[in-house]
Amino acid sequence: MPRLEEAQGDTLQMNCAQAKGSVKGSGGIALKSGPNHFDLYHRSGGTCSRLGESMQPAFVRSKDNPVCFIGYTCEEDVGN
């Protein structure tokens, strides 16, 4: 799991297209999406590395869109 200081950008400072482009261009990137929130976002719904996790669509707040789809993130499976 990346650390907050490793985040490559802040979605609140980008428009939706820029945030989505950052994920698409890198394949997987850590981005801040709020004052104390960040996550690792992936361009495609592949496989998560931890057992009990699955790829889920990721929506973040951007400068121009409060519900911007930027890719996918690994989430703990419900019920595990």
PDB file with SEQRES, HELIX, SHEET and CRYST1 records, atoms N, CA, C and O in Angstrom:
SEQRES   1 A   80  MET PRO ARG LEU GLU GLU ALA GLN GLY ASP THR LEU GLN          
SEQRES   2 A   80  MET ASN CYS ALA GLN ALA LYS GLY SER VAL LYS GLY SER          
SEQRES   3 A   80  GLY GLY ILE ALA LEU LYS SER GLY PRO ASN HIS PHE ASP          
SEQRES   4 A   80  LEU TYR HIS ARG SER GLY GLY THR CYS SER ARG LEU GLY          
SEQRES   5 A   80  GLU SER MET GLN PRO ALA PHE VAL ARG SER LYS ASP ASN          
SEQRES   6 A   80  PRO VAL CYS PHE ILE GLY TYR THR CYS GLU GLU ASP VAL          
SEQRES   7 A   80  GLY ASN                                                      
HELIX    1 AA1 LEU A    4  GLU A    6  5                                   3    
HELIX    2 AA2 THR A   11  GLN A   13  5                                   3    
HELIX    3 AA3 CYS A   16  SER A   26  1                                  11    
SHEET    1 AA1 4 GLY A  28  GLY A  34  0                                        
SHEET    2 AA1 4 HIS A  37  HIS A  42 -1                                        
SHEET    3 AA1 4 CYS A  68  GLU A  76 -1                                        
SHEET    4 AA1 4 GLU A  53  VAL A  60 -1                                        
CRYST1    1.000    1.000    1.000  90.00  90.00  90.00 P 1           1          
ATOM      1  N   MET A   1       0.840  -1.181   0.000  1.00  0.00           N  
ATOM      2  CA  MET A   1       0.000   0.000   0.000  1.00  0.00           C  
ATOM      3  C   MET A   1       0.882   1.239   0.000  1.00  0.00           C  
ATOM      4  O   MET A   1       1.803   1.338   0.810  1.00  0.00           O  
ATOM      5  N   PRO A   2       0.617   2.182  -0.890  1.00  0.00           N  
ATOM      6  CA  PRO A   2       1.432   3.397  -0.943  1.00  0.00           C  
ATOM      7  C   PRO A   2       1.186   4.281   0.281  1.00  0.00           C  
ATOM      8  O   PRO A   2       0.170   4.152   0.964  1.00  0.00           O  
ATOM      9  N   ARG A   3       2.124   5.169   0.541  1.00  0.00           N  
ATOM     10  CA  ARG A   3       1.979   6.145   1.624  1.00  0.00           C  
ATOM     11  C   ARG A   3       1.493   7.463   1.030  1.00  0.00           C  
ATOM     12  O   ARG A   3       1.686   7.732  -0.156  1.00  0.00           O  
ATOM     13  N   LEU A   4       0.861   8.280   1.870  1.00  0.00           N  
ATOM     14  CA  LEU A   4       0.291   9.547   1.427  1.00  0.00           C  
ATOM     15  C   LEU A   4       1.315  10.413   0.705  1.00  0.00           C  
ATOM     16  O   LEU A   4       0.986  11.053  -0.293  1.00  0.00           O  
ATOM     17  N   GLU A   5       2.553  10.441   1.195  1.00  0.00           N  
ATOM     18  CA  GLU A   5       3.571  11.282   0.556  1.00  0.00           C  
ATOM     19  C   GLU A   5       3.997  10.763  -0.820  1.00  0.00           C  
ATOM     20  O   GLU A   5       4.690  11.465  -1.557  1.00  0.00           O  
ATOM     21  N   GLU A   6       3.592   9.551  -1.166  1.00  0.00           N  
ATOM     22  CA  GLU A   6       3.895   8.995  -2.481  1.00  0.00           C  
ATOM     23  C   GLU A   6       2.826   9.326  -3.517  1.00  0.00           C  
ATOM     24  O   GLU A   6       2.977   8.987  -4.691  1.00  0.00           O  
ATOM     25  N   ALA A   7       1.755   9.979  -3.098  1.00  0.00           N  
ATOM     26  CA  ALA A   7       0.677  10.330  -4.023  1.00  0.00           C  
ATOM     27  C   ALA A   7       1.222  11.229  -5.132  1.00  0.00           C  
ATOM     28  O   ALA A   7       1.995  12.151  -4.874  1.00  0.00           O  
ATOM     29  N   GLN A   8       0.811  10.952  -6.362  1.00  0.00           N  
ATOM     30  CA  GLN A   8       1.326  11.646  -7.541  1.00  0.00           C  
ATOM     31  C   GLN A   8       0.510  12.861  -7.944  1.00  0.00           C  
ATOM     32  O   GLN A   8       0.840  13.528  -8.924  1.00  0.00           O  
ATOM     33  N   GLY A   9      -0.537  13.157  -7.212  1.00  0.00           N  
ATOM     34  CA  GLY A   9      -1.363  14.305  -7.533  1.00  0.00           C  
ATOM     35  C   GLY A   9      -2.583  14.334  -6.638  1.00  0.00           C  
ATOM     36  O   GLY A   9      -2.811  13.423  -5.842  1.00  0.00           O  
ATOM     37  N   ASP A  10      -3.361  15.386  -6.777  1.00  0.00           N  
ATOM     38  CA  ASP A  10      -4.555  15.589  -5.970  1.00  0.00           C  
ATOM     39  C   ASP A  10      -5.727  15.793  -6.911  1.00  0.00           C  
ATOM     40  O   ASP A  10      -5.751  16.762  -7.670  1.00  0.00           O  
ATOM     41  N   THR A  11      -6.702  14.892  -6.873  1.00  0.00           N  
ATOM     42  CA  THR A  11      -7.833  14.979  -7.797  1.00  0.00           C  
ATOM     43  C   THR A  11      -8.640  16.254  -7.603  1.00  0.00           C  
ATOM     44  O   THR A  11      -9.321  16.693  -8.530  1.00  0.00           O  
ATOM     45  N   LEU A  12      -8.581  16.863  -6.413  1.00  0.00           N  
ATOM     46  CA  LEU A  12      -9.300  18.119  -6.173  1.00  0.00           C  
ATOM     47  C   LEU A  12      -8.681  19.285  -6.941  1.00  0.00           C  
ATOM     48  O   LEU A  12      -9.320  20.320  -7.127  1.00  0.00           O  
ATOM     49  N   GLN A  13      -7.438  19.116  -7.385  1.00  0.00           N  
ATOM     50  CA  GLN A  13      -6.745  20.153  -8.152  1.00  0.00           C  
ATOM     51  C   GLN A  13      -6.765  19.874  -9.655  1.00  0.00           C  
ATOM     52  O   GLN A  13      -6.209  20.647 -10.436  1.00  0.00           O  
ATOM     53  N   MET A  14      -7.406  18.768 -10.066  1.00  0.00           N  
ATOM     54  CA  MET A  14      -7.468  18.364 -11.475  1.00  0.00           C  
ATOM     55  C   MET A  14      -8.913  18.355 -11.944  1.00  0.00           C  
ATOM     56  O   MET A  14      -9.833  18.171 -11.147  1.00  0.00           O  
ATOM     57  N   ASN A  15      -9.108  18.558 -13.252  1.00  0.00           N  
ATOM     58  CA  ASN A  15     -10.446  18.297 -13.760  1.00  0.00           C  
ATOM     59  C   ASN A  15     -10.566  16.780 -13.952  1.00  0.00           C  
ATOM     60  O   ASN A  15      -9.571  16.060 -13.870  1.00  0.00           O  
ATOM     61  N   CYS A  16     -11.765  16.308 -14.203  1.00  0.00           N  
ATOM     62  CA  CYS A  16     -12.017  14.873 -14.292  1.00  0.00           C  
ATOM     63  C   CYS A  16     -11.158  14.216 -15.379  1.00  0.00           C  
ATOM     64  O   CYS A  16     -10.598  13.142 -15.158  1.00  0.00           O  
ATOM     65  N   ALA A  17     -11.053  14.842 -16.527  1.00  0.00           N  
ATOM     66  CA  ALA A  17     -10.266  14.278 -17.628  1.00  0.00           C  
ATOM     67  C   ALA A  17      -8.791  14.146 -17.242  1.00  0.00           C  
ATOM     68  O   ALA A  17      -8.146  13.161 -17.600  1.00  0.00           O  
ATOM     69  N   GLN A  18      -8.257  15.123 -16.520  1.00  0.00           N  
ATOM     70  CA  GLN A  18      -6.854  15.053 -16.086  1.00  0.00           C  
ATOM     71  C   GLN A  18      -6.651  13.916 -15.090  1.00  0.00           C  
ATOM     72  O   GLN A  18      -5.667  13.183 -15.183  1.00  0.00           O  
ATOM     73  N   ALA A  19      -7.566  13.761 -14.141  1.00  0.00           N  
ATOM     74  CA  ALA A  19      -7.454  12.697 -13.147  1.00  0.00           C  
ATOM     75  C   ALA A  19      -7.524  11.327 -13.822  1.00  0.00           C  
ATOM     76  O   ALA A  19      -6.723  10.437 -13.537  1.00  0.00           O  
ATOM     77  N   LYS A  20      -8.491  11.180 -14.716  1.00  0.00           N  
ATOM     78  CA  LYS A  20      -8.645   9.919 -15.440  1.00  0.00           C  
ATOM     79  C   LYS A  20      -7.412   9.654 -16.309  1.00  0.00           C  
ATOM     80  O   LYS A  20      -6.950   8.517 -16.396  1.00  0.00           O  
ATOM     81  N   GLY A  21      -6.881  10.689 -16.946  1.00  0.00           N  
ATOM     82  CA  GLY A  21      -5.694  10.553 -17.784  1.00  0.00           C  
ATOM     83  C   GLY A  21      -4.464  10.147 -16.990  1.00  0.00           C  
ATOM     84  O   GLY A  21      -3.621   9.403 -17.490  1.00  0.00           O  
ATOM     85  N   SER A  22      -4.350  10.632 -15.745  1.00  0.00           N  
ATOM     86  CA  SER A  22      -3.221  10.248 -14.890  1.00  0.00           C  
ATOM     87  C   SER A  22      -3.240   8.756 -14.616  1.00  0.00           C  
ATOM     88  O   SER A  22      -2.199   8.100 -14.631  1.00  0.00           O  
ATOM     89  N   VAL A  23      -4.427   8.221 -14.364  1.00  0.00           N  
ATOM     90  CA  VAL A  23      -4.561   6.794 -14.098  1.00  0.00           C  
ATOM     91  C   VAL A  23      -4.312   5.996 -15.373  1.00  0.00           C  
ATOM     92  O   VAL A  23      -3.573   5.011 -15.360  1.00  0.00           O  
ATOM     93  N   LYS A  24      -4.923   6.417 -16.461  1.00  0.00           N  
ATOM     94  CA  LYS A  24      -4.791   5.704 -17.733  1.00  0.00           C  
ATOM     95  C   LYS A  24      -3.338   5.681 -18.213  1.00  0.00           C  
ATOM     96  O   LYS A  24      -2.861   4.659 -18.707  1.00  0.00           O  
ATOM     97  N   GLY A  25      -2.646   6.795 -18.070  1.00  0.00           N  
ATOM     98  CA  GLY A  25      -1.275   6.900 -18.548  1.00  0.00           C  
ATOM     99  C   GLY A  25      -0.276   6.085 -17.753  1.00  0.00           C  
ATOM    100  O   GLY A  25       0.769   5.697 -18.275  1.00  0.00           O  
ATOM    101  N   SER A  26      -0.587   5.823 -16.494  1.00  0.00           N  
ATOM    102  CA  SER A  26       0.384   5.117 -15.658  1.00  0.00           C  
ATOM    103  C   SER A  26       0.038   3.652 -15.438  1.00  0.00           C  
ATOM    104  O   SER A  26       0.911   2.862 -15.082  1.00  0.00           O  
ATOM    105  N   GLY A  27      -1.204   3.281 -15.642  1.00  0.00           N  
ATOM    106  CA  GLY A  27      -1.628   1.910 -15.349  1.00  0.00           C  
ATOM    107  C   GLY A  27      -2.067   1.745 -13.917  1.00  0.00           C  
ATOM    108  O   GLY A  27      -3.062   1.071 -13.649  1.00  0.00           O  
ATOM    109  N   GLY A  28      -1.353   2.343 -12.997  1.00  0.00           N  
ATOM    110  CA  GLY A  28      -1.685   2.331 -11.579  1.00  0.00           C  
ATOM    111  C   GLY A  28      -0.959   3.466 -10.904  1.00  0.00           C  
ATOM    112  O   GLY A  28       0.253   3.607 -11.062  1.00  0.00           O  
ATOM    113  N   ILE A  29      -1.682   4.285 -10.146  1.00  0.00           N  
ATOM    114  CA  ILE A  29      -1.077   5.472  -9.552  1.00  0.00           C  
ATOM    115  C   ILE A  29      -1.763   5.807  -8.233  1.00  0.00           C  
ATOM    116  O   ILE A  29      -2.971   5.628  -8.083  1.00  0.00           O  
ATOM    117  N   ALA A  30      -0.980   6.290  -7.289  1.00  0.00           N  
ATOM    118  CA  ALA A  30      -1.531   6.765  -6.021  1.00  0.00           C  
ATOM    119  C   ALA A  30      -1.896   8.237  -6.192  1.00  0.00           C  
ATOM    120  O   ALA A  30      -1.067   9.053  -6.593  1.00  0.00           O  
ATOM    121  N   LEU A  31      -3.149   8.561  -5.882  1.00  0.00           N  
ATOM    122  CA  LEU A  31      -3.631   9.936  -5.963  1.00  0.00           C  
ATOM    123  C   LEU A  31      -4.350  10.308  -4.676  1.00  0.00           C  
ATOM    124  O   LEU A  31      -5.035   9.482  -4.073  1.00  0.00           O  
ATOM    125  N   LYS A  32      -4.186  11.558  -4.265  1.00  0.00           N  
ATOM    126  CA  LYS A  32      -4.986  12.084  -3.166  1.00  0.00           C  
ATOM    127  C   LYS A  32      -6.355  12.429  -3.740  1.00  0.00           C  
ATOM    128  O   LYS A  32      -6.467  12.903  -4.871  1.00  0.00           O  
ATOM    129  N   SER A  33      -7.393  12.186  -2.945  1.00  0.00           N  
ATOM    130  CA  SER A  33      -8.746  12.538  -3.395  1.00  0.00           C  
ATOM    131  C   SER A  33      -9.509  13.232  -2.271  1.00  0.00           C  
ATOM    132  O   SER A  33     -10.739  13.192  -2.227  1.00  0.00           O  
ATOM    133  N   GLY A  34      -8.783  13.855  -1.381  1.00  0.00           N  
ATOM    134  CA  GLY A  34      -9.352  14.598  -0.264  1.00  0.00           C  
ATOM    135  C   GLY A  34      -8.235  14.967   0.687  1.00  0.00           C  
ATOM    136  O   GLY A  34      -7.100  14.523   0.515  1.00  0.00           O  
ATOM    137  N   PRO A  35      -8.544  15.780   1.697  1.00  0.00           N  
ATOM    138  CA  PRO A  35      -7.501  16.262   2.609  1.00  0.00           C  
ATOM    139  C   PRO A  35      -6.692  15.149   3.273  1.00  0.00           C  
ATOM    140  O   PRO A  35      -5.475  15.273   3.412  1.00  0.00           O  
ATOM    141  N   ASN A  36      -7.341  14.080   3.679  1.00  0.00           N  
ATOM    142  CA  ASN A  36      -6.649  12.980   4.350  1.00  0.00           C  
ATOM    143  C   ASN A  36      -6.952  11.645   3.694  1.00  0.00           C  
ATOM    144  O   ASN A  36      -6.917  10.603   4.349  1.00  0.00           O  
ATOM    145  N   HIS A  37      -7.248  11.673   2.407  1.00  0.00           N  
ATOM    146  CA  HIS A  37      -7.595  10.428   1.723  1.00  0.00           C  
ATOM    147  C   HIS A  37      -6.779  10.280   0.448  1.00  0.00           C  
ATOM    148  O   HIS A  37      -6.614  11.227  -0.321  1.00  0.00           O  
ATOM    149  N   PHE A  38      -6.272   9.071   0.244  1.00  0.00           N  
ATOM    150  CA  PHE A  38      -5.590   8.730  -0.990  1.00  0.00           C  
ATOM    151  C   PHE A  38      -5.781   7.249  -1.215  1.00  0.00           C  
ATOM    152  O   PHE A  38      -6.129   6.510  -0.295  1.00  0.00           O  
ATOM    153  N   ASP A  39      -5.554   6.822  -2.432  1.00  0.00           N  
ATOM    154  CA  ASP A  39      -5.674   5.408  -2.750  1.00  0.00           C  
ATOM    155  C   ASP A  39      -4.867   5.127  -4.000  1.00  0.00           C  
ATOM    156  O   ASP A  39      -4.420   6.042  -4.693  1.00  0.00           O  
ATOM    157  N   LEU A  40      -4.690   3.852  -4.275  1.00  0.00           N  
ATOM    158  CA  LEU A  40      -4.024   3.407  -5.489  1.00  0.00           C  
ATOM    159  C   LEU A  40      -5.107   3.096  -6.513  1.00  0.00           C  
ATOM    160  O   LEU A  40      -5.967   2.248  -6.275  1.00  0.00           O  
ATOM    161  N   TYR A  41      -5.066   3.773  -7.636  1.00  0.00           N  
ATOM    162  CA  TYR A  41      -6.073   3.629  -8.681  1.00  0.00           C  
ATOM    163  C   TYR A  41      -5.457   2.939  -9.889  1.00  0.00           C  
ATOM    164  O   TYR A  41      -4.309   3.201 -10.246  1.00  0.00           O  
ATOM    165  N   HIS A  42      -6.231   2.052 -10.518  1.00  0.00           N  
ATOM    166  CA  HIS A  42      -5.781   1.259 -11.656  1.00  0.00           C  
ATOM    167  C   HIS A  42      -6.643   1.583 -12.872  1.00  0.00           C  
ATOM    168  O   HIS A  42      -7.821   1.912 -12.734  1.00  0.00           O  
ATOM    169  N   ARG A  43      -6.051   1.489 -14.064  1.00  0.00           N  
ATOM    170  CA  ARG A  43      -6.808   1.824 -15.275  1.00  0.00           C  
ATOM    171  C   ARG A  43      -7.793   0.744 -15.681  1.00  0.00           C  
ATOM    172  O   ARG A  43      -8.784   1.045 -16.345  1.00  0.00           O  
ATOM    173  N   SER A  44      -7.553  -0.509 -15.304  1.00  0.00           N  
ATOM    174  CA  SER A  44      -8.479  -1.572 -15.699  1.00  0.00           C  
ATOM    175  C   SER A  44      -8.800  -2.452 -14.503  1.00  0.00           C  
ATOM    176  O   SER A  44      -8.041  -2.528 -13.536  1.00  0.00           O  
ATOM    177  N   GLY A  45      -9.923  -3.102 -14.595  1.00  0.00           N  
ATOM    178  CA  GLY A  45     -10.366  -3.986 -13.525  1.00  0.00           C  
ATOM    179  C   GLY A  45      -9.676  -5.328 -13.605  1.00  0.00           C  
ATOM    180  O   GLY A  45     -10.270  -6.292 -14.087  1.00  0.00           O  
ATOM    181  N   GLY A  46      -8.461  -5.420 -13.156  1.00  0.00           N  
ATOM    182  CA  GLY A  46      -7.704  -6.666 -13.195  1.00  0.00           C  
ATOM    183  C   GLY A  46      -7.851  -7.449 -11.909  1.00  0.00           C  
ATOM    184  O   GLY A  46      -8.960  -7.647 -11.412  1.00  0.00           O  
ATOM    185  N   THR A  47      -6.743  -7.886 -11.381  1.00  0.00           N  
ATOM    186  CA  THR A  47      -6.743  -8.699 -10.174  1.00  0.00           C  
ATOM    187  C   THR A  47      -6.002  -7.971  -9.061  1.00  0.00           C  
ATOM    188  O   THR A  47      -4.946  -7.380  -9.287  1.00  0.00           O  
ATOM    189  N   CYS A  48      -6.562  -8.020  -7.864  1.00  0.00           N  
ATOM    190  CA  CYS A  48      -5.898  -7.431  -6.707  1.00  0.00           C  
ATOM    191  C   CYS A  48      -4.895  -8.419  -6.132  1.00  0.00           C  
ATOM    192  O   CYS A  48      -5.063  -9.631  -6.264  1.00  0.00           O  
ATOM    193  N   SER A  49      -3.864  -7.904  -5.502  1.00  0.00           N  
ATOM    194  CA  SER A  49      -2.800  -8.761  -5.002  1.00  0.00           C  
ATOM    195  C   SER A  49      -3.120  -9.390  -3.651  1.00  0.00           C  
ATOM    196  O   SER A  49      -2.527 -10.411  -3.304  1.00  0.00           O  
ATOM    197  N   ARG A  50      -4.025  -8.822  -2.890  1.00  0.00           N  
ATOM    198  CA  ARG A  50      -4.360  -9.373  -1.578  1.00  0.00           C  
ATOM    199  C   ARG A  50      -5.565 -10.294  -1.662  1.00  0.00           C  
ATOM    200  O   ARG A  50      -6.539 -10.002  -2.355  1.00  0.00           O  
ATOM    201  N   LEU A  51      -5.489 -11.399  -0.953  1.00  0.00           N  
ATOM    202  CA  LEU A  51      -6.600 -12.333  -0.864  1.00  0.00           C  
ATOM    203  C   LEU A  51      -7.772 -11.644  -0.172  1.00  0.00           C  
ATOM    204  O   LEU A  51      -7.580 -10.950   0.827  1.00  0.00           O  
ATOM    205  N   GLY A  52      -8.961 -11.825  -0.686  1.00  0.00           N  
ATOM    206  CA  GLY A  52     -10.145 -11.219  -0.084  1.00  0.00           C  
ATOM    207  C   GLY A  52     -10.438  -9.818  -0.599  1.00  0.00           C  
ATOM    208  O   GLY A  52     -11.288  -9.119  -0.048  1.00  0.00           O  
ATOM    209  N   GLU A  53      -9.742  -9.403  -1.652  1.00  0.00           N  
ATOM    210  CA  GLU A  53      -9.998  -8.099  -2.264  1.00  0.00           C  
ATOM    211  C   GLU A  53     -10.392  -8.294  -3.720  1.00  0.00           C  
ATOM    212  O   GLU A  53      -9.984  -9.261  -4.364  1.00  0.00           O  
ATOM    213  N   SER A  54     -11.180  -7.373  -4.224  1.00  0.00           N  
ATOM    214  CA  SER A  54     -11.544  -7.398  -5.639  1.00  0.00           C  
ATOM    215  C   SER A  54     -11.562  -5.972  -6.176  1.00  0.00           C  
ATOM    216  O   SER A  54     -11.708  -5.011  -5.422  1.00  0.00           O  
ATOM    217  N   MET A  55     -11.413  -5.853  -7.492  1.00  0.00           N  
ATOM    218  CA  MET A  55     -11.439  -4.544  -8.143  1.00  0.00           C  
ATOM    219  C   MET A  55     -12.862  -3.999  -8.158  1.00  0.00           C  
ATOM    220  O   MET A  55     -13.822  -4.702  -8.475  1.00  0.00           O  
ATOM    221  N   GLN A  56     -12.960  -2.734  -7.805  1.00  0.00           N  
ATOM    222  CA  GLN A  56     -14.241  -2.035  -7.806  1.00  0.00           C  
ATOM    223  C   GLN A  56     -14.073  -0.717  -8.552  1.00  0.00           C  
ATOM    224  O   GLN A  56     -12.995  -0.124  -8.515  1.00  0.00           O  
ATOM    225  N   PRO A  57     -15.120  -0.249  -9.230  1.00  0.00           N  
ATOM    226  CA  PRO A  57     -15.042   1.055  -9.883  1.00  0.00           C  
ATOM    227  C   PRO A  57     -14.709   2.148  -8.861  1.00  0.00           C  
ATOM    228  O   PRO A  57     -15.209   2.127  -7.737  1.00  0.00           O  
ATOM    229  N   ALA A  58     -13.872   3.087  -9.256  1.00  0.00           N  
ATOM    230  CA  ALA A  58     -13.441   4.162  -8.357  1.00  0.00           C  
ATOM    231  C   ALA A  58     -13.970   5.505  -8.853  1.00  0.00           C  
ATOM    232  O   ALA A  58     -13.736   5.896  -9.997  1.00  0.00           O  
ATOM    233  N   PHE A  59     -14.674   6.188  -7.989  1.00  0.00           N  
ATOM    234  CA  PHE A  59     -15.207   7.513  -8.261  1.00  0.00           C  
ATOM    235  C   PHE A  59     -14.617   8.470  -7.238  1.00  0.00           C  
ATOM    236  O   PHE A  59     -14.638   8.190  -6.040  1.00  0.00           O  
ATOM    237  N   VAL A  60     -14.092   9.598  -7.703  1.00  0.00           N  
ATOM    238  CA  VAL A  60     -13.489  10.591  -6.817  1.00  0.00           C  
ATOM    239  C   VAL A  60     -14.060  11.971  -7.137  1.00  0.00           C  
ATOM    240  O   VAL A  60     -14.676  12.181  -8.182  1.00  0.00           O  
ATOM    241  N   ARG A  61     -13.845  12.886  -6.231  1.00  0.00           N  
ATOM    242  CA  ARG A  61     -14.212  14.288  -6.466  1.00  0.00           C  
ATOM    243  C   ARG A  61     -13.055  14.942  -7.219  1.00  0.00           C  
ATOM    244  O   ARG A  61     -11.894  14.819  -6.831  1.00  0.00           O  
ATOM    245  N   SER A  62     -13.394  15.637  -8.299  1.00  0.00           N  
ATOM    246  CA  SER A  62     -12.384  16.397  -9.039  1.00  0.00           C  
ATOM    247  C   SER A  62     -12.813  17.867  -9.041  1.00  0.00           C  
ATOM    248  O   SER A  62     -13.862  18.219  -8.502  1.00  0.00           O  
ATOM    249  N   LYS A  63     -11.988  18.714  -9.652  1.00  0.00           N  
ATOM    250  CA  LYS A  63     -12.273  20.150  -9.675  1.00  0.00           C  
ATOM    251  C   LYS A  63     -13.606  20.454 -10.350  1.00  0.00           C  
ATOM    252  O   LYS A  63     -14.300  21.391  -9.955  1.00  0.00           O  
ATOM    253  N   ASP A  64     -13.970  19.663 -11.373  1.00  0.00           N  
ATOM    254  CA  ASP A  64     -15.180  19.955 -12.142  1.00  0.00           C  
ATOM    255  C   ASP A  64     -16.275  18.902 -12.033  1.00  0.00           C  
ATOM    256  O   ASP A  64     -17.325  19.041 -12.660  1.00  0.00           O  
ATOM    257  N   ASN A  65     -16.048  17.849 -11.248  1.00  0.00           N  
ATOM    258  CA  ASN A  65     -17.029  16.764 -11.190  1.00  0.00           C  
ATOM    259  C   ASN A  65     -16.983  16.115  -9.808  1.00  0.00           C  
ATOM    260  O   ASN A  65     -15.944  15.580  -9.421  1.00  0.00           O  
ATOM    261  N   PRO A  66     -18.081  16.150  -9.058  1.00  0.00           N  
ATOM    262  CA  PRO A  66     -18.069  15.544  -7.730  1.00  0.00           C  
ATOM    263  C   PRO A  66     -18.086  14.011  -7.749  1.00  0.00           C  
ATOM    264  O   PRO A  66     -17.831  13.377  -6.725  1.00  0.00           O  
ATOM    265  N   VAL A  67     -18.385  13.413  -8.911  1.00  0.00           N  
ATOM    266  CA  VAL A  67     -18.448  11.960  -9.034  1.00  0.00           C  
ATOM    267  C   VAL A  67     -17.736  11.545 -10.327  1.00  0.00           C  
ATOM    268  O   VAL A  67     -18.372  11.142 -11.300  1.00  0.00           O  
ATOM    269  N   CYS A  68     -16.430  11.652 -10.313  1.00  0.00           N  
ATOM    270  CA  CYS A  68     -15.606  11.386 -11.486  1.00  0.00           C  
ATOM    271  C   CYS A  68     -15.095   9.947 -11.473  1.00  0.00           C  
ATOM    272  O   CYS A  68     -14.380   9.553 -10.551  1.00  0.00           O  
ATOM    273  N   PHE A  69     -15.456   9.159 -12.487  1.00  0.00           N  
ATOM    274  CA  PHE A  69     -14.938   7.797 -12.613  1.00  0.00           C  
ATOM    275  C   PHE A  69     -13.521   7.880 -13.169  1.00  0.00           C  
ATOM    276  O   PHE A  69     -13.307   8.398 -14.265  1.00  0.00           O  
ATOM    277  N   ILE A  70     -12.546   7.363 -12.400  1.00  0.00           N  
ATOM    278  CA  ILE A  70     -11.152   7.437 -12.870  1.00  0.00           C  
ATOM    279  C   ILE A  70     -10.516   6.078 -13.106  1.00  0.00           C  
ATOM    280  O   ILE A  70      -9.391   6.008 -13.601  1.00  0.00           O  
ATOM    281  N   GLY A  71     -11.193   5.016 -12.771  1.00  0.00           N  
ATOM    282  CA  GLY A  71     -10.632   3.681 -12.956  1.00  0.00           C  
ATOM    283  C   GLY A  71     -11.147   2.748 -11.883  1.00  0.00           C  
ATOM    284  O   GLY A  71     -12.340   2.715 -11.582  1.00  0.00           O  
ATOM    285  N   TYR A  72     -10.221   1.985 -11.309  1.00  0.00           N  
ATOM    286  CA  TYR A  72     -10.601   0.956 -10.339  1.00  0.00           C  
ATOM    287  C   TYR A  72      -9.658   0.987  -9.148  1.00  0.00           C  
ATOM    288  O   TYR A  72      -8.528   1.467  -9.239  1.00  0.00           O  
ATOM    289  N   THR A  73     -10.140   0.471  -8.041  1.00  0.00           N  
ATOM    290  CA  THR A  73      -9.329   0.328  -6.842  1.00  0.00           C  
ATOM    291  C   THR A  73      -9.665  -1.004  -6.178  1.00  0.00           C  
ATOM    292  O   THR A  73     -10.755  -1.541  -6.374  1.00  0.00           O  
ATOM    293  N   CYS A  74      -8.744  -1.526  -5.404  1.00  0.00           N  
ATOM    294  CA  CYS A  74      -8.979  -2.793  -4.699  1.00  0.00           C  
ATOM    295  C   CYS A  74      -9.750  -2.512  -3.410  1.00  0.00           C  
ATOM    296  O   CYS A  74      -9.386  -1.631  -2.632  1.00  0.00           O  
ATOM    297  N   GLU A  75     -10.798  -3.262  -3.206  1.00  0.00           N  
ATOM    298  CA  GLU A  75     -11.626  -3.135  -2.004  1.00  0.00           C  
ATOM    299  C   GLU A  75     -11.790  -4.494  -1.369  1.00  0.00           C  
ATOM    300  O   GLU A  75     -11.820  -5.515  -2.055  1.00  0.00           O  
ATOM    301  N   GLU A  76     -11.897  -4.500  -0.049  1.00  0.00           N  
ATOM    302  CA  GLU A  76     -12.138  -5.758   0.651  1.00  0.00           C  
ATOM    303  C   GLU A  76     -13.504  -6.295   0.269  1.00  0.00           C  
ATOM    304  O   GLU A  76     -14.490  -5.558   0.255  1.00  0.00           O  
ATOM    305  N   ASP A  77     -13.558  -7.584  -0.043  1.00  0.00           N  
ATOM    306  CA  ASP A  77     -14.818  -8.204  -0.406  1.00  0.00           C  
ATOM    307  C   ASP A  77     -15.774  -8.178   0.776  1.00  0.00           C  
ATOM    308  O   ASP A  77     -15.373  -8.448   1.908  1.00  0.00           O  
ATOM    309  N   VAL A  78     -17.037  -7.855   0.518  1.00  0.00           N  
ATOM    310  CA  VAL A  78     -18.044  -7.842   1.556  1.00  0.00           C  
ATOM    311  C   VAL A  78     -18.246  -9.265   2.059  1.00  0.00           C  
ATOM    312  O   VAL A  78     -18.365 -10.202   1.269  1.00  0.00           O  
ATOM    313  N   GLY A  79     -18.286  -9.419   3.380  1.00  0.00           N  
ATOM    314  CA  GLY A  79     -18.476 -10.738   3.958  1.00  0.00           C  
ATOM    315  C   GLY A  79     -17.199 -11.461   4.296  1.00  0.00           C  
ATOM    316  O   GLY A  79     -17.249 -12.562   4.844  1.00  0.00           O  
ATOM    317  N   ASN A  80     -16.044 -10.877   3.986  1.00  0.00           N  
ATOM    318  CA  ASN A  80     -14.761 -11.503   4.323  1.00  0.00           C  
ATOM    319  C   ASN A  80     -14.159 -10.830   5.531  1.00  0.00           C  
ATOM    320  O   ASN A  80     -13.076 -11.212   5.974  1.00  0.00           O  
TER     321      ASN A  80                                                      
END                                                                             
